[in-house]
C-alpha cells in the first residue's frame, strides 16, 4: 500500500495538468469544438462532459479494484493455494446489471441530443442555402435575395438554418467553433442549424470542408462572421443591392463625401452628411489572426505590381466583359455578367478573402489570382487569364488573355464592387 500512496499524487497531478491544458479557451485553441457558442455545441459538449464523467468513474472504480486484487491476492512464496471456485451468480448478475444501468445513463441523453440536433429548424430561422463547389462555397440568403461566396454572416440570437447541397462531388460543412458538421451529398439536401448565443458578440470563425473532394480539398475554406442583428440588417440590405455604378479610377476610388450638413427648418439636429451607404462589413481591423489566410504566393508567378496604381475601373469593366470573366461570374448590376459557374462577385470588395478563403483579398493577391489562378491553387477551375502564362488546358502559353496592365484595370473594377 506504501507504493500506491506514493504514486497517487503523481497520477493526480498528471490528470490536473491534462485537464488544465485542455481548457485554454478560444485564443489558444482557435478552432476548438469545445465551446459554448451555440445551442448546438452546448448540447454536444454537455453530452461529452457527461460521458467523460461516467467513463472516468467506471475507469477509476475498475482500476482500483484491479490493482487492489493484483496486490492483495498475488502469489506469495510458500503461500497457500488459492481457493478453487466455479461461478458466482450474485457477482455475475451484479456486473451485468451495473453496465446496463450505465449504458442507459449514456443512451438516454445521447439519443435525446441526436433527435434535438436532427430536428427541423424552429420557425423564424434564417435560411442560408450552402452550395459546395470544387473548391469554394456559395452562400445564398433566399429571404433577402443575396448571394455571396466564402464568407457567411449570421446574426447572433437567431437560428441559422443551413440548407446543404453540392454542385459536384461530396463536401462537408464545418465551423468547428460553432458546432455541427454535416455532409453535402449529391442529389440530397441536408440540413444543419444552430443559434449563435445572443451574447456572443461580433466575431469571426474558420470554416472548412471536411470531406475529401479532390485536389484543393484542403483549400476549400470559408469564414463565418457572427454579428449583431442591426449589423446583419445593414450588411444584408447592402448586399441585396446591385453593385454601385463606378466612374472612378483608383486615384478617386474613395467617393468624395460632401461635408455640408443642412439644418432643418424645424430646428431638429442637422441631417447627417450624405455618403453612399455601403452597409455593415466586418471590420478588417477586428479579424482575429487565426482567420487571416497565411498562404504564401507561388514564387514563379510574377506580376508587375507597379501597374496596379494605374488601374482604371471603367477600362477594367470592359476587360472583364471582353476577357471571358462573364463566362463564369455574375455581378448584379452588370447586365452582361449573369453566369453562376464561379463565385458571384456583386460585392466582391466587401470580402476579406479570395480564392476559397485561401488568400487575403488585396490587390497583390487579386492580380495574381486573375493572372493565373491555377498556379495559385492546385486544381483551381478558373481559367488562366494572363498573357504568356502556361495554360494546362491549352497545353501552351495564353495568347488571347490580359496583360498585367489590363489585369490592373480589372482589379480596379473589382475593387469598386463594394
Ligand atoms: Cu470540398 Cu473537401
Boltz pocket constraint, residues with backbone or C-beta under 6 A from the ligand:
constraints:
  - pocket:
      binder: B
      contacts: [[A, 132], [A, 133], [A, 135], [A, 170], [A, 171], [A, 172], [A, 209], [A, 210], [A, 211], [A, 212], [A, 213], [A, 214], [A, 216], [A, 217], [A, 218], [A, 220]]
      max_distance: 6.0
